[in-house]
């Protein structure tokens, strides 16, 4: 049983916990950690996106944030971000390798696999900008079907056109696009 901290509007734990399935069935606010892997190649800002496995409970087969996952009750956001990066992509990030950028809200509901999925999260967004060779990554097969580098402008345009191949959180995408423009 996976337990999450129930959090307030700022992402602070309230002292109560909720089971994952209940959080998504009832839309109870909890925390996630999102890591965007970013680079500049030939003068173009790029992000590495993961293709979600077809068995995922939301957005199966879509391209999403480089690495993301729920923050287990009692865990800290950066520790969760580093753990997800290692579990999903095989990248061991040392302390200080992840740059905290911002938090943002994710709030939506949609039906997947015939079941209503309610998401109410505060996401802690980190950037990993060390060199990454996608061919050497060790992918967690039950979580993702692959990874691919995309020009950041292309992803922004695709999301504006509601391209169903992509499911990156729009607020997270806006934050990483601004960060990349200022820092890459």
C-alpha positions as CSV (number, residue, x, y, z in Angstrom):
1,X,0.0,0.0,0.0
2,X,1.5,3.3,-1.1
3,X,0.8,6.2,1.3
4,X,1.0,9.9,0.4
5,X,1.1,13.0,2.7
6,X,-2.1,15.1,2.4
7,X,-0.8,18.6,1.8
8,X,-2.0,22.2,2.0
9,X,-2.0,24.7,-0.8
10,X,1.7,25.3,-0.4
11,X,2.6,21.6,-0.4
12,X,3.2,21.3,3.4
13,X,2.1,18.0,4.9
14,X,-1.0,18.4,7.1
15,X,-0.1,15.4,9.3
16,X,-2.6,13.1,7.6
17,X,-1.9,10.5,4.9
18,X,-3.9,8.9,2.1
19,X,-3.6,5.7,0.1
20,X,-2.6,6.3,-3.6
21,X,-5.8,4.8,-5.0
22,X,-8.0,6.9,-2.7
23,X,-6.0,10.1,-3.5
24,X,-6.7,9.6,-7.2
25,X,-10.3,8.4,-6.8
26,X,-11.3,11.4,-4.6
27,X,-8.9,14.1,-5.9
28,X,-7.1,14.5,-2.5
29,X,-4.1,16.9,-2.7
30,X,-0.7,15.3,-2.5
31,X,2.9,15.9,-3.7
32,X,5.0,14.8,-6.7
33,X,8.5,15.4,-7.8
34,X,9.2,16.2,-11.5
35,X,12.7,16.2,-13.0
36,X,13.3,17.8,-16.4
37,X,16.5,16.7,-18.2
38,X,17.5,19.7,-20.3
39,X,20.3,20.6,-22.7
40,X,21.3,23.0,-25.4
41,X,22.3,21.2,-28.7
42,X,23.4,23.1,-31.8
43,X,21.9,26.3,-30.2
44,X,18.5,24.7,-29.5
45,X,17.0,24.1,-26.1
46,X,16.0,20.4,-25.8
47,X,14.3,18.2,-23.2
48,X,14.4,14.5,-22.7
49,X,10.9,13.1,-22.4
50,X,9.9,9.6,-21.4
51,X,7.2,7.6,-23.2
52,X,4.8,6.2,-20.5
53,X,4.2,2.5,-20.5
54,X,0.9,1.3,-21.9
55,X,-0.2,-0.1,-18.5
56,X,0.1,3.3,-16.7
57,X,-3.1,4.4,-14.9
58,X,-3.0,7.8,-16.6
59,X,-1.9,8.9,-20.1
60,X,-0.6,5.5,-21.3
61,X,1.8,5.7,-24.3
62,X,2.2,9.5,-24.1
63,X,5.4,11.5,-23.8
64,X,5.8,13.0,-20.4
65,X,8.3,14.8,-18.1
66,X,11.8,13.2,-18.1
67,X,11.2,11.6,-14.7
68,X,8.4,12.1,-12.2
69,X,6.8,10.3,-9.3
70,X,4.7,10.6,-6.2
71,X,6.4,11.6,-3.0
72,X,5.8,8.9,-0.4
73,X,4.5,9.9,3.0
74,X,7.4,11.2,5.1
75,X,9.8,11.7,2.2
76,X,11.4,14.9,1.1
77,X,10.8,16.2,-2.5
78,X,14.5,16.3,-3.6
79,X,15.1,12.8,-2.2
80,X,12.1,11.5,-4.1
81,X,13.2,13.3,-7.3
82,X,16.7,11.7,-7.1
83,X,15.1,8.3,-6.4
84,X,12.7,8.5,-9.3
85,X,15.5,9.6,-11.7
86,X,17.5,6.5,-10.7
87,X,14.6,4.1,-10.7
88,X,13.1,5.2,-14.1
89,X,16.2,6.1,-16.0
90,X,19.2,4.7,-14.1
91,X,20.7,8.1,-13.5
92,X,22.4,8.5,-10.1
93,X,22.2,12.2,-9.2
94,X,24.4,13.3,-6.4
95,X,23.2,15.9,-3.9
96,X,23.4,19.3,-5.7
97,X,23.0,17.8,-9.2
98,X,19.3,18.7,-9.2
99,X,18.3,22.3,-9.4
100,X,15.1,23.2,-7.7
101,X,13.2,25.7,-9.9
102,X,9.6,26.0,-8.6
103,X,6.4,24.3,-7.5
104,X,3.2,24.2,-9.6
105,X,-0.3,22.8,-9.3
106,X,-1.7,19.9,-11.3
107,X,-5.5,19.7,-11.2
108,X,-7.5,17.6,-13.7
109,X,-9.8,14.7,-14.0
110,X,-10.1,12.3,-16.9
111,X,-11.2,8.8,-17.6
112,X,-8.5,6.1,-18.2
113,X,-9.1,2.4,-18.7
114,X,-12.8,3.0,-17.9
115,X,-12.1,4.6,-14.5
116,X,-12.3,8.2,-13.5
117,X,-8.8,9.5,-12.4
118,X,-8.8,12.7,-10.4
119,X,-5.4,14.4,-10.0
120,X,-4.8,17.1,-7.4
121,X,-1.1,17.6,-6.9
122,X,1.6,20.1,-6.0
123,X,4.6,19.3,-8.1
124,X,8.1,20.1,-7.1
125,X,10.1,20.8,-10.3
126,X,13.8,20.1,-10.6
127,X,16.2,20.4,-13.5
128,X,19.0,18.0,-14.3
129,X,21.3,19.5,-16.9
130,X,24.4,17.3,-16.8
131,X,25.2,15.4,-20.0
132,X,22.9,12.5,-20.7
133,X,23.3,9.9,-23.5
134,X,19.9,8.4,-23.9
135,X,21.4,5.2,-25.4
136,X,23.1,4.3,-22.1
137,X,20.1,4.8,-19.8
138,X,18.7,1.9,-17.9
139,X,14.9,2.2,-18.3
140,X,12.4,0.9,-15.8
141,X,10.3,-1.2,-18.2
142,X,7.1,-1.3,-16.1
143,X,7.0,2.5,-16.0
144,X,8.2,3.6,-19.5
145,X,8.5,2.4,-23.0
146,X,11.4,4.7,-24.1
147,X,12.9,8.1,-24.1
148,X,13.5,10.7,-26.7
149,X,15.1,14.2,-27.0
150,X,12.7,16.9,-28.3
151,X,13.3,20.5,-29.2
152,X,11.6,22.4,-26.4
153,X,9.8,24.8,-28.8
154,X,8.4,21.8,-30.6
155,X,6.9,20.4,-27.4
156,X,5.4,23.8,-26.5
157,X,3.8,24.0,-29.9
158,X,2.5,20.4,-29.7
159,X,0.9,21.1,-26.3
160,X,-0.7,24.3,-27.6
161,X,-2.3,22.2,-30.4
162,X,-3.5,19.5,-28.0
163,X,-1.2,16.9,-29.6
164,X,-2.3,13.7,-27.9
165,X,1.2,12.2,-28.1
166,X,2.2,14.5,-25.2
167,X,0.9,14.7,-21.7
168,X,3.5,17.0,-20.0
169,X,1.9,19.2,-17.4
170,X,1.4,22.6,-19.1
171,X,2.5,24.6,-16.1
172,X,5.6,22.5,-15.7
173,X,6.4,23.0,-19.4
174,X,6.0,26.8,-19.1
175,X,8.4,26.8,-16.1
176,X,11.0,24.7,-17.8
177,X,10.8,26.7,-21.0
178,X,11.4,29.9,-19.1
179,X,14.2,28.3,-17.1
180,X,15.9,27.0,-20.3
181,X,15.7,30.4,-22.0
182,X,17.4,32.0,-19.0
183,X,19.9,29.3,-18.1
184,X,20.9,27.0,-21.0
